[in-house]
Amino acid sequence: MVSNTIRGLVRLGHDVSLVALNAKKTHANDDVLGGLKNRMKFRAYNIDTTVSVLDVAVNLFSRTSFNINRYYDQGFEKLLIGEVRNNNYDVIQFEGLMVSLYLPAIRKHTKAKLIYRAHNIENLVWQRMSLQKSDPFKRSYLRMHARRIRNYELEQLNRFDGIAVFTTQDKETIQGYSTDVPIEVLPVGLRLEKYHPDFEKTEFPSLFFLGSLDWLPNREGMEWFLDNFFKDIAEGELNVKCYVAGSDIPERFDDYEALGKIFIQGEVDDAMEFINSKSIMIVPLLSGGGMRVKIVEGMAMQKCIISTTLGAEGINFENGKNILIANNRDEFYDAIKRCITDEDYCKQIGINARHLIEQQHDINIVINNLVDFYQSLIAVPSQVLS
């Protein structure tokens, strides 16, 4: 997503720098950046965002959330200050709430317009997760973090010069927080030339999930799905294989494996090859927010997608035409049953999905709108951080 934005800006002739904050367990992804490193300034800084049980316990008595605080690093802040002092930037874009920790330091040392790219409304992610918990302690704990993150989030929003969101729903939510800075809806944009569906290499029928299970909404959604459909898939009521792939899959997910039926694969070498090899994408998202990049990519690969309404948030879908919406077990069951018994129907949903992405998620269109947003902000005097 970030690489597509950078590539589009570079294509239009803009000078771009990327300063990446990486958790120690990850590395700057050369495959994602590709040849971009030769066309921009790039620096990466590794930190350890691991939280111990003691950290969690101590945080119970704090007014802030460890989920925010763990992304602060003094060394990275110094690196950012040096970067903005030594370069005359017109615009600095913050990707996600966690890096907004560095907003005060950057504001002091630059006249650039500071833009917040909101990947989610973070406090709503935690609120929705709390609603999925039956355990009173877990529910209360998640609500506590939702309140703390909400306080922080609302404080930060008005400190930016502009906000870019992925969905109209997110824009309306932020406006409801009495945010008075300009907000622009800019959906996920894809380089469509990278997405080459090939039905001859697709296993039909097959279900698949692809995503990071380090993100709690993904993990909880897949736990719900596997708990509800393990027996149907493993014992053959639904005659289909199910594949779960992605990063940071907990070891306990191995218990969901069923010989010849349910496969817990972990990370895959080539995400597009994996998506192409399966026929029906499932997105059982019960909490979270924003726009799911993997759904947009799945649609670009002409996949038939079964998702909750929340999972498909922000996409201008038509249920039954370019996606199938299922919000409970019965609706998921009916959608899966229909798809695995009617290959032509499944293919047509995917073809319609690709048409939607071509019309509304072409990166070239999105980037032109982003640049227009930048230029509208540059014409306005910067605010002073209070």
Protein Blocks (a to p, Z undefined) as FASTA:
>chain_A
ZZmmmmmmmmnopacdddddddfkbccdfklnmmmlmmcccddddddfbdcfklmmmmmm
pcbdfklmmmgcfklmmmmmmmmmmpccfbdcdedjklmmmmmmmmmmccbdcddddfba
fklmmmmmmmmpmblklmmmmmmmmmmmmmmmmmmmmmpmbdcdfbfklmmmmmmnopab
dcddddddddfklpccdfklpccddddddddfkbmklmmmmmmmmmmmmmmmmnomagcd
dddedehiafklmmmpcghkaccebjafblmlmmmmpmbdcdddfbdedjdfklmmmmmn
opacdddfklmgoiacdehiloccdfbfklmmmmmmmmmmomklmmmmmmmmmmmmmmmm
cfklmmmmmmmmmmmmmmpccdddZZ
